[in-house]
Every structure is written in C-alpha cells, then in structure tokens.
Amino acid sequence: MAGRLAGKVAIVTGAGSSGPGVGNGKATAILFAREGAKVLCADRVADRAGETCALIRAEGGVTSSFVADVSRRIDCAGLVSAAVGRYGRLDVLHNNVGITSRSGIDEVTEEEWDHVLAVNLKSMVFTVQAAVPHLAAAGGGSIINVSSITGLRVYPQGHTAYATSKAGIIGLTTTLAGELGGKRIRVNCIAPGQVYTPMVAGRLTPEAREQRRLAGLIPDEGTAWDVGWAAVYLASDESRWVTGHVLVVDAGITLTTRSGARFSDGT
C-alpha cells in the first residue's frame, strides 16, 4: 500500500549510517519518504544525514538534513523547530539515535555511563519535550522510540550501560504513553534483535554473523529494512489505537534459549 504516510511530516534522529550500508535510521527515513512523508533527517555527522537525504531525493521524496547532538537539550529543540519551520507541522518523531557500550559492571566508568545514558535515553526525553506541543497542534501524532532486545533479556557479554539505557527507553515509552494519550499522541517502542547493520558489521566475523542469523526461530538474517517497516506501521494511521506497545522485531530470539541454540534434532 503506497502513501501510508501521505501528508505527514516526520523527524528521524540518527538518520545516517555509521559506515557503508543501511542502518536502522537510514532505512526508516527512506521508507517514510517512500510512503509520502516529508522527512527531516537528523544526525550528528552532516555527511551521514546528507547521504540519506540524497537517496530520498533521488527517488523523488521531500527531505532535508539537520546536524544535531541529541544529548544536548538545545539541539533537540532546534531540530524540532527546523522541521516545523521547513514543513509547517509535525506528525511523527522517530527517536533512533543509539550508541553501544560493551563494558560490564566491573569495567564501566562514570564518564562512559553518563555518555551512554545521555545519548540513548536523555536525548529521547528532550526531543519528546520539544515535539509534544507541535504534535498536539497537529491533532495528535506518533512518537517511536527505538530500544533493543537487550532491554528485555540478559546477554552473556557485559553491556551494563547499554542494556540499562535500552530498558529505560521501554520504561520511558510506557510513561509517555500514559502522559500523552489524552492529546492523541501515541508513544510506542521498537525492540530490534540482532539485525545486520553498519554498526555491527565491523566487529563480526563471518562465523559470528552466521551464528546470529541462526539464533532466532526464523533462520534468516534481519536487516534495517525490517526495523524500518515496523516504524512505518507505528507512524501510520493503521496503528491509531496502539500506544505503550513494545514491538519486538527479532525473528523470535527472545523466545529461545539464552544462547539462541537450535534444538538438538535440527528442528
């Protein structure tokens, strides 16, 4: 179905990819534009946002870029003001920015903890704060926060700050759904599983990539497009009665054993 977001204006934070290929934010921005939305692509690195915008424009979409460090409240306010100033309204806020951390509880420093929580969680608080008046003025809208299945289950490696931030996003989503429902602002969360994106590509051996592919109940590799299509649904009017929901996009890995091992009989 084409035109699912026709007439809407959307912000996508973290809309650029950290390396060659397509990350979750880039895929979401492209799909939003393909479905008819005008998209503000925000990223800390100008070239990354610009690349996404160029891809959208090449397909005839309407888009522009904005450079922002969303760990700073003033930048969060600025990107929302830019979207409304350029396109006249705001209907969708897609909070995608996230950084990783692989330190366990015995290793994480105060500086690392503060940085991860600021980028992954605090940023969403202040983008939402800036966006709410404009979403309400448009008659309601959709806020989509990207978490991770690390916020729902234990991982064997140490990801103390990262996992905590992703669990916090789920709690924030629930809280905001309660606060903003009366304004017809829906707040939902996507929890991606082990999708293959530029963020992880550089540190995965071919063997590790194959292990990830087979870890879920569906033995296919997840991509950023899988996450992007989930975002399209939550941004569209098709989900007008859905709020406070965590949409897990993970091939069923959260339903398997902790190691993601296949059953011994091969099924």
C-alpha positions as CSV (number, residue, x, y, z in Angstrom):
1,M,0.0,0.0,0.0
2,A,1.6,3.2,-1.1
3,G,1.0,6.6,0.5
4,R,0.6,5.3,4.1
5,L,2.2,8.5,5.4
6,A,1.0,10.9,2.8
7,G,0.7,14.5,4.2
8,K,2.7,13.7,7.3
9,V,6.0,15.4,8.5
10,A,8.5,13.2,10.3
11,I,11.7,13.6,12.1
12,V,14.2,10.7,12.2
13,T,17.1,11.1,14.5
14,G,20.3,9.1,13.7
15,A,19.2,9.1,10.1
16,G,22.7,8.4,8.8
17,S,24.6,5.2,8.8
18,S,27.9,4.8,10.7
19,G,29.5,3.0,7.7
20,P,28.8,1.6,4.3
21,G,25.3,0.1,4.0
22,V,22.0,0.8,5.6
23,G,21.4,1.3,9.3
24,N,18.0,1.4,11.1
25,G,17.7,5.2,10.9
26,K,18.5,5.4,7.2
27,A,16.1,2.6,6.3
28,T,13.3,4.2,8.3
29,A,13.9,7.7,6.8
30,I,13.8,6.2,3.3
31,L,10.7,4.2,3.9
32,F,8.9,7.1,5.5
33,A,9.6,9.2,2.4
34,R,8.6,6.4,0.0
35,E,5.2,6.3,1.9
36,G,4.7,10.0,1.3
37,A,6.1,11.8,4.4
38,K,8.3,14.8,4.4
39,V,11.3,13.8,6.4
40,L,13.8,15.7,8.4
41,C,17.0,13.6,8.7
42,A,18.9,14.5,11.8
43,D,22.4,13.2,12.6
44,R,25.5,14.3,14.5
45,V,27.6,13.9,11.3
46,A,26.4,16.2,8.4
47,D,27.7,13.9,5.6
48,R,25.7,10.9,7.0
49,A,22.4,12.8,7.1
50,G,23.2,14.3,3.7
51,E,23.7,10.8,2.1
52,T,20.3,9.7,3.4
53,C,18.7,12.8,2.0
54,A,20.4,12.3,-1.4
55,L,19.0,8.8,-1.6
56,I,15.5,10.1,-0.8
57,R,15.6,12.9,-3.3
58,A,16.8,10.5,-6.0
59,E,13.5,8.7,-5.5
60,G,11.5,12.0,-5.7
61,G,11.0,12.3,-1.9
62,V,10.9,15.5,0.1
63,T,13.6,15.8,2.8
64,S,16.3,17.9,4.4
65,S,19.1,17.4,6.9
66,F,19.8,18.8,10.3
67,V,23.0,18.4,12.3
68,A,22.4,17.8,15.9
69,D,23.9,16.2,19.0
70,V,20.8,15.0,20.6
71,S,22.5,14.6,24.0
72,R,22.2,18.4,24.2
73,R,18.7,19.7,25.0
74,I,19.3,22.8,22.8
75,D,19.9,20.7,19.8
76,C,16.8,18.6,20.4
77,A,14.7,21.8,20.5
78,G,16.5,23.1,17.3
79,L,15.8,20.0,15.2
80,V,12.1,20.2,16.1
81,S,11.9,23.9,15.3
82,A,13.6,23.2,12.0
83,A,11.1,20.5,11.0
84,V,8.1,22.8,11.8
85,G,9.7,25.8,10.2
86,R,10.5,24.0,7.0
87,Y,7.4,21.9,6.6
88,G,4.7,23.6,8.7
89,R,3.8,20.9,11.1
90,L,5.0,17.7,12.9
91,D,3.3,14.3,12.9
92,V,5.9,11.7,13.7
93,L,9.0,11.7,15.9
94,H,11.2,8.7,15.4
95,N,13.9,8.5,18.1
96,N,16.5,6.2,16.6
97,V,19.9,7.5,18.0
98,G,21.9,5.0,19.9
99,I,25.5,4.1,20.8
100,T,26.8,0.9,22.1
101,S,28.9,0.1,25.1
102,R,30.5,-3.3,25.9
103,S,31.7,-2.7,29.5
104,G,30.4,-4.8,32.3
105,I,29.7,-3.6,35.8
106,D,33.3,-4.1,36.9
107,E,34.6,-2.0,34.0
108,V,32.1,0.8,33.3
109,T,33.4,4.2,34.2
110,E,31.4,7.2,35.3
111,E,32.2,9.0,32.1
112,E,31.0,6.1,29.9
113,W,27.9,5.5,31.9
114,D,26.9,9.2,31.7
115,H,27.6,9.4,27.9
116,V,25.6,6.3,27.0
117,L,22.6,7.3,29.1
118,A,22.7,10.8,27.7
119,V,22.8,9.7,24.1
120,N,20.5,6.7,24.3
121,L,17.9,7.9,26.9
122,K,18.1,11.5,27.8
123,S,18.0,12.5,24.2
124,M,14.6,11.0,23.8
125,V,13.3,12.9,26.8
126,F,14.2,16.2,25.3
127,T,13.2,15.5,21.7
128,V,9.8,14.5,23.0
129,Q,9.6,17.6,25.2
130,A,10.2,19.8,22.2
131,A,7.9,17.8,19.9
132,V,4.8,17.5,22.1
133,P,3.3,21.0,21.5
134,H,3.6,20.6,17.7
135,L,2.3,17.1,17.7
136,A,-0.7,18.2,19.8
137,A,-1.2,21.2,17.5
138,A,-1.5,18.8,14.5
139,G,-4.3,16.9,16.3
140,G,-2.1,14.1,17.6
141,G,0.7,12.0,16.2
142,S,3.2,9.2,16.8
143,I,6.4,9.0,18.8
144,I,8.5,5.9,18.1
145,N,11.4,5.1,20.4
146,V,14.0,2.5,19.3
147,S,15.1,0.3,22.1
148,S,16.6,-3.2,21.8
149,I,16.0,-6.7,22.9
150,T,18.9,-6.1,25.3
151,G,16.4,-4.2,27.4
152,L,14.2,-7.3,27.6
153,R,16.7,-10.2,28.2
154,V,20.1,-11.0,29.5
155,Y,23.1,-11.0,27.2
156,P,26.2,-13.0,28.1
157,Q,28.7,-10.2,27.4
158,G,28.9,-7.1,29.6
159,H,26.6,-4.3,28.3
160,T,25.7,-2.7,31.6
161,A,25.2,0.9,30.5
162,Y,23.8,0.0,27.0
163,A,21.3,-2.6,28.3
164,T,20.2,-0.2,31.1
165,S,19.6,2.6,28.7
166,K,17.6,0.3,26.4
167,A,15.4,-0.9,29.3
168,G,15.0,2.7,30.3
169,I,13.6,3.5,26.8
170,I,10.9,0.9,27.3
171,G,10.0,2.4,30.7
172,L,10.0,5.9,29.2
173,T,7.7,4.7,26.4
174,T,5.2,3.4,28.9
175,T,5.3,6.5,31.0
176,L,4.9,8.8,28.0
177,A,2.0,6.8,26.6
178,G,0.2,7.4,29.8
179,E,1.0,11.1,29.9
180,L,0.3,11.9,26.2
181,G,-2.6,9.7,25.3
182,G,-5.2,12.4,26.1
183,K,-3.5,14.5,23.5
184,R,-3.9,11.7,20.9
185,I,-0.2,11.3,20.8
186,R,0.7,7.7,20.6
187,V,4.1,6.5,22.0
188,N,5.5,3.1,21.1
189,C,8.8,1.3,21.1
190,I,10.6,-0.9,18.7
191,A,13.0,-3.5,20.1
192,P,15.2,-4.8,17.3
193,G,17.0,-8.1,17.6
194,Q,20.3,-9.0,16.0
195,V,19.9,-7.1,12.8
196,Y,22.9,-6.7,10.5
197,T,23.8,-3.1,10.2
198,P,26.9,-0.9,9.7
199,M,27.2,-0.5,13.4
200,V,27.9,-4.2,14.0
201,A,29.4,-5.2,10.6
202,G,32.9,-4.1,11.5
203,R,33.2,-6.3,14.6
204,L,31.6,-9.5,13.3
205,T,33.5,-12.4,11.9
206,P,31.7,-14.4,9.1
207,E,31.2,-17.2,11.7
208,A,29.6,-14.8,14.2
209,R,27.4,-13.4,11.6
210,E,26.2,-16.8,10.7
211,Q,25.6,-17.7,14.3
212,R,23.5,-14.6,14.7
213,R,21.5,-15.5,11.5
214,L,20.5,-18.8,13.0
215,A,19.9,-17.6,16.6
216,G,16.1,-16.9,16.2
217,L,13.2,-19.1,15.4
218,I,13.2,-17.7,11.8
219,P,16.7,-18.7,10.4
220,D,17.1,-15.5,8.2
221,E,19.3,-12.5,8.8
222,G,17.5,-9.4,10.0
223,T,18.2,-6.1,8.3
224,A,17.5,-2.4,8.9
225,W,14.5,-2.6,6.5
226,D,12.8,-5.0,8.9
227,V,13.0,-2.3,11.6
228,G,12.0,0.4,9.2
229,W,8.8,-1.3,8.1
230,A,7.9,-1.7,11.8
231,A,8.4,2.0,12.1
232,V,6.2,2.7,9.1
233,Y,3.3,0.8,10.8
234,L,3.7,2.7,14.1
235,A,3.9,6.0,12.2
236,S,0.9,5.4,10.1
237,D,-2.8,5.8,11.0
238,E,-3.0,2.0,10.8
239,S,-1.8,2.0,14.4
240,R,-4.1,4.8,15.6
241,W,-5.3,2.6,18.5
242,V,-1.9,1.3,19.6
243,T,0.1,3.0,22.3
244,G,2.6,2.0,25.0
245,H,3.5,-1.1,23.0
246,V,6.9,-2.7,22.6
247,L,7.1,-4.1,19.1
248,V,9.8,-6.8,19.1
249,V,11.5,-7.3,15.7
250,D,13.9,-10.2,16.3
251,A,12.9,-13.4,14.4
252,G,11.8,-14.8,17.8
253,I,15.2,-14.8,19.5
254,T,13.6,-13.6,22.8
255,L,11.5,-16.8,22.8
256,T,14.5,-19.1,22.5
257,T,17.2,-20.3,24.9
258,R,19.7,-17.7,26.1
259,S,22.4,-18.9,23.7
260,G,19.9,-18.9,20.8
261,A,20.9,-22.5,20.1
262,R,18.9,-24.6,17.7
263,F,17.2,-27.7,19.0
264,S,19.4,-30.9,19.0
265,D,17.2,-32.7,16.5
266,G,17.8,-29.9,13.9
267,T,14.2,-28.5,14.0
